[in-house]
Amino acid sequence: MSPLQHCVAVAALAGAGLAQAVETVDFDEFTERVEAVDSLVSGPLAFSSDSGYLGIELTAPNVGAFNGTPYLIDSRGTLSVARSDGQAFRLEGFDIGQSWFTNQPTAGITVTYDLAGGGSTSQALVLTRGFLRLEPGLGITAMHFALDVPALGGGYVALDNLVISAVPEPATWAGFALGLVVLGGAARRRRRPS
């Protein structure tokens, strides 16, 4: 094996440690309908709402989004999502739609992401009666969903299939970078004629 091949192999093995485990929160562990609660936990995520209408829907509503599996619903306020251990996480993606007791074909919602490094960013969406897949790919500490018309019949937010992973610690990235520098130095030293 040439020195270059050796360095590439070592770098690839070192980089493998940076791969983060991905987890999907899909509410499939719920076998009974949950309704009118302030908070609940599914997998590593905690969900809380100031509406008192947070719940898990198991069956297709009269109108609204349904993908054949249990999903989270909320109305009339702000729904917040964070890890139950308070750690930052990378939000790879999630399904969002309008569901349940609604007579409106659409509902406006603002999604705010609290960024892991500080600050926040938000986006405005128009929810329909089907699910939309969002893939923000952000490192966050929490996210918040606020319906623009928070009233019964004005729209319910439906969430499902939240895909998350751990946010790499800065020390992990620093260790990886230092390892690459050392490998580069070793490769350069081996190339020098004696």
N, C-alpha and C positions, 0 to 999 in steps of 0.2 A: 504494500500500500504506500503510495507516494505521500510526502508530507502534506500536500494540499488536500488529498483525499482524507487523510487522517484528521486534519483540522475541520473539514466540512462534516465528517461523521461525528466528531466530538461536539461541534456547534449544534448539529441537529439533535443530538441526545440532550444537550443542555436546554435547548428550546422546547423540548417535549414537556419539561416540567412547568412551562408557562401555560400549557393548555388548561383551561378551566372546565370543571364539570358543569354541564348544562342541566338544568332542572325545569320541568314543565309543571306549572300549577294549573290543574284542569278541573278541580272540584268533583272529580269522579268518585272520591271517597265518601261523598254524601249520598246516602241511600234513602233518606227522608227529606222532605221539603223543609226548608228553614225560612221563617218569615218574621218580619218586624223585630229585628235585633239591632243593637248599636255596633256590635263588632263580632268578628269571627276570625279564626285562623285556618288556613289551608296550606299544608306543607310548611315552608319556611316563612311564608308571608302572612302578615296581619292586616286585616281590612277593617276600617272603622268609618262610621258615617254619623253625621249630626242629624240625619233625617228620622232615624228610628224605623226606617223601612228597608234596611239591608236584609238580604235573604239569598237563598239558593233555590232556583227553579229547576224542576226535574222534567217537566213535560212541556209540550208546545203550548204557548199561549194562544188566545183567540187571534191576535195579530202580533206581529213582532218577530224578532230574530230567534231562530232556534236551529241548533246544529246537531240535535239528536242526543246530546249529553248534558249533564247538569252544568249550570253556569250561575254566576253571581249577578244579582240585580240590586239596584238602588234607585231612589228618587228623592226629590225635594231637598237637596242640600249638597254638601260636599262629601264625596267618598275619598278616603285617603288609603294609600297602600304603602307599606314599608315592611322590611324584614322584622320578624318578631324579636330577633336578638339585637336590633338596632344597627347592624352593620350595613355598609354600602353594598350595592349589588349592580351588576350590569343588566339592564333591561334589553334583551334581544328582540322581543316582540310580544304582541298580544292581540286578541280578537276583541272588537268592541262593536256594539250595535245598540239599537233602541228596542226595548221589549216591554211586554206585559201590559198593564192597564194604561193604554194610550189610545187616543182617538186621532192623534196627529200623525201624518205620514213621515215627518222628520222632527228632529230635536237638535238644537244647538248645544254644544258643550265645549268647555275650555279645559284642556289637559295641561297641568303645570308639573314640570319635573324639577325636583330639588337636586341639583347636581352634586356629585360626590366631592368635587373640589371647591364647592361654595357657589353661591348664586343660583339662579333658576332660569328656565326657559319654558315657554308655553306655546301651545298651538290650539287654534280653534277648529272644531270639526262640526260637520252636520251629520248626525246619525240617521240612518235609515232603518227599516225593519229587517234588514239582513246584517250579517256580521261583516266587518271590514278588518283586514289584517294590517296592523301598524308594526313597523320594525325600527324603532328609534335608535337602538344600538348605543345607549347612553349609560354611563356610570352614574347612578343616582343613590340618594338616601331615602327618597320617598316620591310618590306622585299623587296628584290630587285631581279629581274629576268634579267639575262644577257645571251643572245644567244651567243653561241660560234662562229657561222657563221652569223653575223648580216647583211644579204643581202637579197634583194628581191629574192625569190626562194630558199633561204637557210633555211627557217623555220619561222613560226609565232607561237608565244606562245598564247595559248587559256586558259583562266581561267574561272571557274564557281564555284558556290556553296561554297563560302568561309564561314566557320562557325567560329564565334568568340564569346568570352565572356569577361567580365571585369576581370582585374587582381586584386585580393583582395589586399587592402591596408595593409601594415605592422601593422597598428594599429588594424585592424580587427582581424588579427591572434593573436596579443598580447592580445586583449580583450577576445578572445575565450579561449586562454591558461590560462589567469588569472581566468576566470570563472570556468574552470575545476579544477584549484588548490583550489579555494574557495569551490567548491562542494565536492572535496575530503576531505578537512579539516572538513567540516560539517559532512560528513559521518563518518569520523574517530571519531570525538567528540561524536557523537550519540552512537557509539558502546562501548565506555568506560563505565565500571560499575561505579555506583555512590557510 
